[in-house]
Amino acid sequence: MSDNDIPAVIEPEDLLRMPDGGLYELIDGRLREKPMGAESDEIASTLSMLIKTFVRQNSLGHVYGAQTGYKCFPGKPRQVRKPDLSFVAKGRLPDDKTPKGDIPIAPDLAVESVSPNDTYEEVAVKVAELKSAGVKLIWVISPETKTVLIRRVDGTCAEVGETGSLSGENVLPGFSCAVAELFV
């Protein structure tokens, strides 16, 4: 799709119909490319595998990758955000089924693996939006510093280094993994 073919403001449904729509988020009706470097993608994939295995073994809900959009921002009908990894607890989706399009509720866990093209401000804004939508637990993974910033819906935060471990806390009770496992 060329730039001339893209309207100035688009709707979430338009994003779903775009052949390359999975590569974009929608910010106030405007496309924002979501580039992900190989290193960031590998880290998100590793964590996704660990979480998905745990979630399936314990029948806890649904795990989604970087192309899944969330349309859950009150007062922002033209906002679609796509965490690099997300989890929605069992029983929260209608009929406990994954919708065909965007997910209309906030995930319980959202993960961002910082890519080379991400700016601090872009990541901070996205985290703030996810928190305001009600995401209970947000992990921001920094490949550069080999750390994970943990943000919680109650406003508390922590940072875990490569020698520490991540806990699913009350969102994924019983889940944990060594931070170092993400950077292998």
Secondary structure, 3 states (H helix, E strand, C coil): CCHHHCCCCCCHHHHHHCCCHHHEEEECCEEEECCCCHHHHHHHHHHHHHHHHHHHHHCCEEEECCCCCECCCCCCCCCEECCCEEEEECCCCHHHCCCCCCECCCCCEEEEECCCCCCHHHHHHHHHHHHHHCCCEEEEEECCCCEEEEEECCCCEEEECCCCEEECCCCCCCCEEEHHHHHC
